[in-house]
Amino acid sequence: EQLKWELDSQGYQLTDSRGYQYRFNGSENKSGYRMVSSISTRDGFSVILKYASAGRLVEIISSRGEHIKVDTDEAGRVTCVSIKQDNEEVKLVRYRYDEQGNMIETIDALNVSKYFFYKENHLLIRLVNQGGMSFHWEYEGNGENARCIHTWGDGGVMEYYIHYGKGTTRIRNGENAVTEYFYGSDKLIYKIIDANGGITRYRYNASEELEVIVNPEGYTRKTIYNDFGFPIRITDENGEDTWLQYDDNYNLTSLRTPEGRQLTWKYDEQDRLASRTTMNGQTIRYSYKDGLLHTITDGQGRVYTLLFNSHYELESLVFPNGLSRHWVYDNRGRLIEATDIKGNTTHYAYDRADNLIRLEEPDGNVHRFEYDAMGNMVHAADNIR
């Protein structure tokens, strides 16, 4: 599972394969478990989670200092997530529940709803999306043993029938194309027969990592893993090997292709990328300032400088010749101005759901965009068209 548990002076810490560190110093919930209190990177950036009594989440503070308010009901279920913008509370999403505890409605920042309908034992049988289209589910069995046997959208969209057998699952779509899945007592799929009769086979190692794939044409792809579950040798369908190496913190340090060409990476003490050497031998170097990427030096020694604001948003990029580009953001972190190396500025504006609704080019041409209830763009116009 590529997870590492540690106990130090601050308590328990869980580190995943991406290097994210989880602390569990929050209040206890009703079941007596400590809630996750922070999610951090090795170089010190954190998301902080705050709780009231009984483990009820009340606030999330992002790594850029954004305060996200979380409202909950008496059962501890989230009812609203909101944020302050220009002294106004913007409700990003709201949730409603029925007496059985089922979530029956979500309401987005534009007050558009999705609805959910259930049968007994919390089984979802219908979803009505923001555009009014319904999706449906039918089951066999009840409670935790229930299994979906039929799902479809209005008019037969995305329709599937599912049949369960001993060690097999058979799926038929709305066009009567059938795919069969075969699995063993370990619940791992070892064979798939597709709608054209092609057979793909799978084999796993003792750690249940996918080791061998044989495609319908008979070609084999094989992967060997290290003790932490990262691939160290990949043999492709032509029998050619790619080799990978990692450091003690599981950072990828080397990749060698079947042709013998090599990519290498080096990291600093905080596991940030310090340099990268390409297959043609060019080395690109990276330096950091106040925890943020500050310079990139290419293989010819040319230096690119990056400057960030107090919210860690890229504000300026200075090129080796001294020219620069600049960006400005609103207090939600959305780009509102972009200035190119010639001083031309483009302006951007958004709706409450973060959809781009206005773009003003440097020459004064204004583009306007409209969206449907699902966030799909339905109309675009400018001063010319």
C-alpha positions, 0 to 999 in steps of 0.5 A: 500500500506504500504507506509508512507509519511513524511515531515521534514527539508530535504523535503519529504520522502517516506518509504515502508514496507521494511524500504527503504526511498526515498527522492525527492530532485532531479531536476524537470523533464519536468512535474514539478515533483521532481526526487527521489534523494536517496534510503536509509536504516534506518542505513544509507546506500544509493543509490544516484541518480544525474540529469542534467537539466529537470530531466535527470539521469546522475549518480547512486552512489551505497551504496558501492561507485560505480559510474554508469554513465547514458547517455540519449538522448534529450528526457531524455530516457536512452541510455547507463548505464556504469561503470569504470573497470580498467580504462576502461568504460564497457557498461553494457547495451545500448538502442535504440529507434525509432522516435515514442519513442519505445525501439527497441533494447537493447545491453548487455555488450557482444554486444549481442542484443534483438530487439523489434517491434511494431505496432501503439500506441506503442503495442509490437508485436514481440521480438527477443531474444539474441538467435534469437528466436521470441515471438509474440503478437496479440491484439484486440482494439487500444491504451490504450484499446488494449488487448492481445488475442494471444501470442506465441514463434516460433514453438508454444512455450509458446502459449496462447489464451486469451478471455475477457468477462464481469467479466471473462477472459478465457485463453487457452494454446497450449495444449488446457487446459483452465483456467477461471478467474472471477472478480468483479467490483473492478477488484479483482479475486474471482474465478478461474476454472483450466484446471481440473475443480477445483474451487478456491475461493477468498475473500477480506476485506475492504482494498482489502487484500486477506482474505480467499482462498478456494481450489478445495478440499474445504479447507480454509485458512484465514488471518487477517491483522493489520492496516498496512496490515501485517498478524497477524493471519493465519488460515491454511487448518486444522483450526490451527492458526499461530499468528504474532506480530510487533513493532511500526516500523513494524518489525516482533517480534513474531511468534507463531505456532499452536503447541504453539512454538514461535520464537521471534526477537528483534531490535536495534534503527536502526531496525537492528536485535539484537537477535533472539530466536529459538523455542528450546529457543536458543538465537542468538545475533548480534552486529554491527560496523560502520554500518555493522554486526560484531559479531554473538553469538550463543546459546552456547555463541560462537562468530563468527566475520565478517570483511568487506572491505571499499566497505562493502564486507565480507572479513573475517569470524573468527570462535570461535576457531580462524580459519578463512576464507577470500575473495577478490573481484575485483573493480566490487564487484565480488569474485576473491579469496576465502581462506578456514580455511586451507589456500587453495585458489580458484580463479575466473574470469568473462567475461564482463557480470559477467558470471563465465568463469574460476575457479582455484582450490587450487590443480591447476585444472582449470575449464573453462565455456562457455555461449551462447548469452543468458547467459546459460552455454553451455560448461564446462571443466577442466584439467581432463575432 
